[in-house]
Amino acid sequence: MTEEEPKQRPFVDLIVSIIIPSIILMKFSGEDNLGPAGALVVALAFPIGWGLYELIGNKKRNYIALLGIISVLLTGGIGLLKIDAQWLAVKEAAIPLIIGIGVLVANKMGFPIVRKLLFNPKLMNVDRIETALAQNNNKPEFEKKLDRANLFFAGTFLFSAVMNYVLAKAIVTSESGSQAFNEELGKMTLLSYPMIAIPSTLMMLAIFYFIWRTVNKLTGLKLEEVLVTDESPDSTDKD
């Protein structure tokens, strides 16, 4: 039997990591509620706790999730230690930039991340595609296209880095550690979803489409022959 993959829960992640913290920061940072420091600690406890739960529950190395936890901890440090708010924008840009550089370095070392994420046996009939590519002598061309897709993938993190920096600089302008700082941080967190997360997801879908069109062009396989479905032989468990 194949090992069962942990279920993805994007809706729960959205509520726990974005909506709840944002509400706490914007509505409970006053001195008559939790106060700036208390609200910041409580708000950031949700994404940190959720991230740790995902890491421990999945029992797999997840460097993206680990960087996410570090990012939240740095945000808390900036607020609690009352470090100049301009460093928040630097931090917001640095995390996705580091990931993007990591994607490029991994590709140079022979480990294209896009292959693991999009061109893998859980999504595509890789063996069938590889066979068709070999028959058409198009394997080298496909590898070039896969490298280009990996470059596009790294570009999504560059987009996130730039947008994170612009959003933080435009919204979080108050002194760190203050009620206003918390409220602006909450607003920035909420806006990051429609302005950054959704466009990045659309970019990922575009990259997947690029890979599919490349496979179709180089192998002649149709969409239903490329994708893994419940009826596909590749998707059945083997004892």
QUIVENJO-V550525 format. One record per helix or strand. SS is the DSSP state (hx for helix, st for strand). FROM is the first residue (numbers start at 1). LEN is the number of residues. If there is no record, write none. Layout:
# QUIVENJO-V550525
ss = [SS,SS]
from = [FROM,FROM]
len = [LEN,LEN]
This chain:
# QUIVENJO-V550525
ss = [hx,hx,hx,hx,hx,st,hx,hx,hx,hx,st,hx]
from = [10,35,63,86,113,124,126,139,179,223,227,233]
len = [18,24,18,23,5,1,10,33,41,4,1,3]
